Amino acid sequence: MRRTVVITAMVLAGLCAAFSARAVTPHEIFQGSTLNQILQRGTLIVGMEVEYYPFEYADTNGKPVGFDVDLAKLIAQELGVQIEIKDIEWTGLIPALQSGKVDLVISGMTRTLARAKTVSFTEPYFTTGLCVLLSAKKAADIQAVDQLNAPDRVLAVKTGTTGDLVATKKFPKATINRFKDETACVREVVTGRADAFFYDQISIAKHHAQNKDTTRAILKPFTYEPFAMAIRKGDADFLNWLNIFLDTIKGDGRYDELYQKHLGEIIKP
């Protein structure tokens, strides 16, 4: 009996030792984190689709500029590293993040439950909502967004955006035409081939201002759209650092400086 107890104790001790040997230490977790990889590499690689004014777009020399670009530069500055911006088509941003081609995505991306299944999001750095660009010709009778949920209505949406997701879920009776870029959606409305285009408040206001004779706009948001930075799943160290970064720049005035620089003339109290 005593021999059995001794053998059992030895087996348990061996199992404990084996599990202890396989346990990953906090230091080892940090060593494999994106944050440490960035610091060791000396470069922060950010993915964004550089065609979303005023968050990320190209200047006359083809150089990326905008709110998100400056936000990314501030992150790199605080990390003490260089920055590399990769211009990636919208539908390729999350796959590029998951495959390790970029360290994070900052591209006016709305934090949603569906996307949070595949990536982790920081706290929001900007809040907006979906608004509607209407065709003055085809949708002259539309006064409320819910009137667009009808069999004779045609909606233009950019593939993979929250406008696409909301249209599919809340406007099942309408015909939904999907396009890979924003300008194609606007063109559909301007020419009267589509009744409406769903996009964020700033963009809809801009497109209406540029096409006043052919469009109308409903500029009261009908959804809640929190923009957040996306990183790979399970990277707690980097997520924690980015959230502290956001709290810091909101507290020391640098966020307000960015806001006034890029959005002050567009969004007025």
C-alpha positions in Angstrom: 0.0 0.0 0.0 2.8 2.4 1.0 4.6 1.6 -2.3 1.4 2.5 -4.2 1.2 5.8 -2.4 4.8 6.5 -3.1 4.4 5.7 -6.8 1.3 7.8 -7.1 3.0 10.7 -5.4 6.0 10.4 -7.8 3.6 10.3 -10.8 1.8 13.4 -9.6 5.1 15.2 -8.9 6.3 14.3 -12.4 3.1 15.7 -13.9 3.3 18.9 -11.9 6.9 19.3 -13.0 5.9 18.7 -16.7 3.1 21.2 -16.5 5.4 23.7 -14.8 8.0 23.2 -17.5 5.4 24.0 -20.1 4.0 27.0 -18.4 4.7 30.3 -20.3 6.0 33.1 -18.1 4.8 36.7 -18.5 8.3 37.6 -19.8 8.0 35.0 -22.6 4.5 36.3 -23.5 5.9 39.8 -23.8 8.8 38.5 -25.9 6.3 37.2 -28.4 4.0 40.2 -28.4 3.6 42.6 -31.3 4.7 45.4 -29.0 8.0 43.8 -28.4 8.4 42.9 -32.1 7.9 46.6 -33.1 10.4 47.7 -30.5 13.0 45.2 -31.7 12.3 45.9 -35.4 12.4 49.7 -34.9 9.4 50.2 -37.2 5.7 50.3 -36.7 3.8 49.0 -39.7 0.2 50.4 -40.0 -2.4 49.3 -42.5 -5.0 51.7 -43.9 -6.9 52.4 -47.1 -5.6 55.7 -48.2 -8.8 57.1 -49.7 -11.0 58.1 -46.8 -10.9 61.9 -46.3 -10.2 63.4 -43.8 -8.9 60.4 -42.0 -6.5 59.0 -44.6 -6.0 60.2 -48.1 -3.1 61.2 -50.4 -1.8 64.7 -50.9 -0.8 66.2 -54.2 2.5 64.3 -54.0 0.8 61.0 -53.3 1.9 61.1 -49.6 -0.6 59.7 -47.0 -2.0 62.5 -44.8 -5.0 62.9 -42.5 -6.2 62.3 -39.0 -5.4 58.6 -38.8 -2.0 59.2 -40.4 -1.1 61.7 -37.8 -2.4 59.4 -35.1 -0.2 56.6 -36.3 2.8 59.0 -36.4 2.1 59.9 -32.7 2.1 56.2 -31.8 5.4 55.7 -33.5 6.8 58.7 -31.8 5.8 57.5 -28.4 7.2 54.1 -29.2 10.5 55.6 -30.4 10.3 53.9 -33.7 10.0 54.7 -37.4 6.6 54.3 -39.2 5.7 52.5 -42.4 2.2 53.0 -43.8 0.8 50.3 -46.1 -2.0 51.3 -48.4 -4.3 48.3 -48.5 -7.8 47.9 -50.1 -10.5 47.9 -47.5 -11.5 44.2 -47.7 -7.8 43.2 -47.4 -7.1 45.1 -44.1 -8.2 42.5 -41.6 -6.6 39.6 -43.6 -3.3 41.7 -43.7 -3.5 42.1 -39.9 -4.2 38.5 -39.3 -1.3 37.3 -41.5 1.2 39.6 -39.8 1.8 41.9 -42.8 0.8 44.9 -40.6 1.0 45.5 -36.8 -2.3 47.3 -36.5 -5.0 48.8 -38.6 -6.0 52.5 -38.3 -8.5 53.2 -41.1 -11.7 54.7 -39.8 -12.8 51.2 -38.9 -15.9 50.8 -36.8 -15.7 48.5 -33.8 -18.4 45.9 -34.3 -19.3 42.6 -32.7 -18.8 40.8 -36.0 -15.3 42.1 -36.5 -14.4 41.6 -32.9 -14.7 37.9 -33.5 -11.5 38.0 -35.6 -9.5 41.0 -34.3 -9.2 42.9 -31.0 -10.2 46.6 -30.8 -8.9 49.5 -28.7 -11.2 51.9 -27.0 -12.8 54.3 -29.6 -10.8 57.3 -30.8 -13.7 58.9 -32.8 -17.4 58.5 -32.8 -19.8 59.1 -35.8 -22.8 57.4 -37.4 -24.2 56.4 -40.7 -26.0 59.1 -42.7 -27.7 59.0 -46.2 -26.8 60.6 -49.5 -30.0 60.6 -51.6 -30.6 61.0 -55.3 -32.5 64.2 -55.9 -34.1 62.6 -59.0 -34.8 59.0 -57.9 -35.4 59.6 -54.2 -37.1 63.0 -54.2 -40.0 61.7 -52.0 -37.8 60.2 -49.3 -38.0 62.0 -46.0 -36.9 59.3 -43.5 -34.4 56.5 -43.7 -36.8 53.7 -43.1 -38.7 54.6 -46.3 -35.8 53.1 -48.2 -36.7 49.6 -47.1 -39.0 49.0 -50.1 -38.9 46.7 -53.2 -38.6 49.7 -55.6 -35.5 51.2 -53.8 -31.9 50.7 -54.8 -29.1 51.1 -52.3 -25.4 51.6 -53.1 -23.0 50.4 -50.5 -19.2 50.0 -50.2 -18.4 46.3 -49.8 -17.5 45.2 -46.3 -18.3 48.5 -44.6 -20.9 49.0 -41.8 -23.1 50.6 -44.4 -23.1 47.2 -46.2 -23.8 45.3 -43.0 -26.6 47.7 -41.9 -28.2 47.7 -45.4 -28.3 43.9 -45.4 -29.8 43.7 -42.0 -32.2 46.6 -41.9 -33.2 47.1 -45.5 -34.0 43.5 -46.8 -36.8 44.7 -49.2 -34.5 47.0 -51.1 -32.1 46.0 -53.9 -28.5 46.4 -52.6 -25.7 47.0 -55.1 -22.1 46.7 -53.7 -19.1 48.5 -55.0 -15.4 48.3 -53.9 -14.9 52.0 -53.6 -16.7 55.0 -52.2 -16.7 57.1 -55.4 -18.5 54.4 -57.3 -21.3 54.5 -54.7 -21.6 58.3 -55.0 -21.7 58.1 -58.8 -24.7 55.7 -58.6 -26.6 58.2 -56.5 -25.6 61.3 -58.6 -26.6 59.7 -61.8 -29.9 58.4 -60.4 -29.2 54.7 -60.8 -29.4 54.3 -57.0 -31.8 56.0 -54.5 -29.2 56.2 -51.6 -25.7 55.6 -50.3 -25.0 54.9 -46.7 -21.8 56.2 -45.2 -20.4 58.2 -42.3 -21.6 61.7 -41.5 -18.5 63.6 -42.6 -18.3 61.8 -46.0 -22.0 62.2 -46.8 -21.8 65.9 -46.0 -18.8 66.3 -48.2 -20.4 64.4 -51.1 -23.6 66.4 -50.9 -21.7 69.7 -50.9 -19.9 68.6 -54.0 -23.1 67.5 -55.8 -25.8 69.9 -54.5 -27.8 69.9 -57.7 -28.1 66.1 -57.9 -28.3 64.9 -54.3 -29.9 65.5 -51.0 -28.6 64.4 -47.6 -30.0 63.1 -44.3 -27.3 64.2 -41.9 -28.8 63.0 -38.7 -27.0 59.7 -37.9 -29.2 56.6 -37.6 -26.5 54.3 -36.2 -23.7 54.5 -33.7 -20.2 54.2 -35.3 -17.2 54.1 -32.9 -13.9 54.1 -34.8 -11.2 52.0 -33.2 -7.7 50.6 -33.9 -7.6 46.9 -34.7 -4.8 44.5 -33.6 -4.4 40.7 -33.7 -6.3 38.6 -31.2 -4.7 37.7 -27.9 -2.2 40.5 -27.9 -2.9 42.0 -24.4 0.3 43.9 -24.0 -0.1 45.9 -27.2 -3.8 46.5 -26.6 -3.1 47.8 -23.1 -0.3 50.1 -24.4 -2.6 51.5 -27.1 -5.4 52.2 -24.7 -3.0 54.0 -22.3 -1.7 56.0 -25.3 -5.2 57.1 -26.2 -5.9 58.2 -22.6 -2.6 60.1 -22.5 -3.1 62.1 -25.7 -6.7 62.9 -24.7 -5.5 64.1 -21.4 -2.5 66.2 -22.5 -4.2 68.1 -25.4 -2.6 66.3 -28.4 -5.8 64.6 -29.4 -7.6 68.0 -29.4 -4.9 69.4 -31.7 -5.4 66.5 -34.2 -9.1 67.0 -34.1 -8.9 70.7 -34.8 -6.4 70.3 -37.5 -8.3 67.7 -39.5 -11.9 67.9 -38.4 -12.4 71.4 -36.8 -13.6 73.0 -40.1 -15.8 70.0 -41.0 -17.5 69.3 -37.7 -18.6 72.5 -36.0 -20.6 72.8 -32.8 
